[in-house]
């Protein structure tokens, strides 16, 4: 298995028996919720879809894995989502087969997704890699494999000695702490399970990695082995261990 990191997604190519393109957290329709909170943006759905189509053309995959939170509004559909989602999904499936792992924001997505495209919310194995959105416990049979998840929108923020900041989408690569039983189904050993937390494809979504570590909000983030976690930028550049970057940030 080989991984290719695509900066201009951000997106991930997983090369095994199949050539798979993976994106997470598209959050189409986010502008409607921001407007409800007084932040007014013109819908960027067209530009976001065009960027995704360019990513598909670049990767030329056998299938596109959507790791959940394709839409944004919960617990219902907004008017924006109702009108935009059919065209978005039809545009995607006209270019490449879809594999969809629903996220916590995807209430009602079944209205737009074909049955054959839909996978269980607690994940599935494809070519020996586990995929799920990441807001819930993985299915027991996924443990012991690499798990690729979304949900967390990791964003790295670093400052140098003169205060200039780097703020960029990033991946977290980490094992599970076997002592943290809240990280896993009690029937399943953590063992060699490793988790790759994917950044959000949506350019308006991002959550500081250091805050995620301090205040984890999912079973897998609570169970992450922080001491061995590593940070990778969207283009595949290895930044270093989370602990070393955390020390630099504290300095």
N, C-alpha and C positions, 0 to 999 in steps of 0.2 A: 504494500500500500504506500502510495506517495501523496503528499499534500502540496498543493500550490496555493499561495496566498495572492489574491488579486486586490491591490490597493484601491483601485477606482470603484470597487463595490461599496464597502468591503464585501468580499465574497471568498469562498473557499472551493477549490477543486480537489476532490478525493478520487484518486486513481487506483482502481482495483480491477476486478473483472469488468466493472462498468466505469465509465468516465462521468462522474457526477459533479454537478455544480450545486453548491449549498449557499443559501442566503437566509438571514434571520431578521425578523422584526422589521417588516416593511412599513407597518402602521399607516396604511393608506386611510385617509380620512382624519388624520391627526389635527389638521388645521381647523376643523369644526369644533373640536374640544378646546383648542387654544383660544378660539374666538369667544367661547363661552366664559373663559377666564380673563377676557379683556386683551388678549394678544392676537392681533388680527394679521393673518398671512393669507395671501392669495394661494389657492390650492396649488401645490407643487406635484400633484399626482402625475401629470403628463411628463414633467421633467424626470421624476423618479422612475417612471416606467421606461422612459427612453434610456436612462442610465442602466437599468436592468437589462434591457434588450441589447445594449452595447456589450454588457458583461457576458451575456449569453453568446453573442456573436464571437467574442474573444475566446471564450472557453470551448465552444462547440461541443456541449455535453450530450451524453445519451439521455439524461433526464435532469430536471431541475428540482431540487429538494427545497421546499419552503418550510423553514423551521418555526412556523407559528407567528402569531400576531401579524397576520396579513392585513387585517383591518384594525381599527383603533378603538372605536367606541364600545363601552360596556355600560350597562348590560344589554343594550339594544343596538339596532342599526340607526345611523343618522341618515338624513336625506342624501348627503354627499356620498356615503358608502353605498346606499341603495342604488344610486345612479351610476357610480363609477366602477364598482366591483365586477359586474358582468363583463364589461368591455376589457378591463385589465386582465382578468383571468383568461378570457378568450384570446387576447393578443398573445399571452404567454404560451398557451397550449397550442396555438397555431404554429409556434416555432419549435417547441420541445415538450415531451411528456412531462407531466407534473406529478410530484409526490408531496403530499401535504400532511404535515404534523400540526394539528391545531394547537393554538396557544390560549392563554387565559382571556385574551381580547377577542378571540374568534367565535364568540357566541353568534349563532346564526350563519356561520360560514357555509354550513351544509346546503344552504339555499343556492350557493354559487359553485360549489365544488362537486365534481362527479364522484359517485361512490367508489369507483376504481382508483381514484386519486387519493382518497382519504385513508390515513393511517391512524392507529390508536393514539390517544393522547398521552399514554405512558410509554410510547416509543416502540421502535421495531429495529431489528438488525437488518442491515443491507450490506452485503459483502464483508461481513465480520465487523462492521462499525455500527454502534448504536446511535440512533437519532431520536431526539424528542425536543419539545420546546424548552423544557427545563423548569416549569413552575410546580411540578409535582414529582412524587417518587417515580423513578424509572421502573419499568416492568422487571421482575426478578431475573429473567433470563438475559438481561442486558449487562448485568454486573460481570466484571472480569474482562470487559472489552473497552476500547476507546469509545467514549460518549461525546458526541458533538451536540451542543445545546445553544439555545438563544436565551431570551427572556431578560438577561441582566444588563444589556447595553454597555459593556465595559468601555470606559474612557480613561486614558492615562493623562494625568496633569502633573507636570514637573517644572520646577523653576531652577534657573541657574543662579550664580552668585550676584548677578546684577538685576535679578528679578524678571528676566525674560522667561516666558512660560511656553512649554510645549503642551498642547492639549490635542489629543488625537485618539481615534478609535483604536482599540487594541484587543488582542486575544489573551486570555488567561489559560495556561496549561498547568494542570495540577492533578495530583492523586487524591484519593479519598482517605481521610483519617479513620483507621479501623476502630479507634476508640470512641469516635463520635457517632453513636448509634442513631442519632436523629437524622443522619445523612442517608440512611439506607433502609430498605425493607429488612426487618429482623431476620428473615429467612435467608438473606443473601449476603455472603461475605464480600467485603470491599476488595480484598486481595489486590489484584493488579489493575483494578479499574482506574482509568485516567479520564479526565474530563477536559474538553476544550470548550471554553466559554467564548462564543462568537460575538463580535460587535454588531450593533444594529446597522442594517442597510439604510434605514431612515436617517437622514442627515440632521433631523431635529431631535433625535433621541440619543441620549448619552448619560451615563451615570458613573461618577468617579469611582475608580477601582478601590481606592483606600477607604472610601465610605462603605462600599459593598462589603469589604472585609470586616469593618467595624460593626456594621449593621446588616448582616446577611438576611436575605428574605426568601430563601427557597431551601428545600432539603439538601440540594447539592452544594449550594454556597455555604450553608451551615456546616457541611461535612468536609469542605475543602481542606486539604493539608496545606495550610498557609506557609509553613516553614519551607516547603519544597515547591511552591508555586512559582511559575515563570511568566514573564510578560513578553509578548511578541506583537510588534506593530502590524498594521493592516497589510503592509507590503512584504511581511515575512521577516523583517529585521528583528533580531533577538536583542531585547533591551537588557535582560538580566533577571535575577531572581526578584520576586516581589519584596522580600525582606531587605535586600540591598537598596532597592529603590525607595522603600519606606524609610530607611535610615537617611538616605540623601534628602528626602522630602523634609524630615524632621530637622535636619541641619539647616 
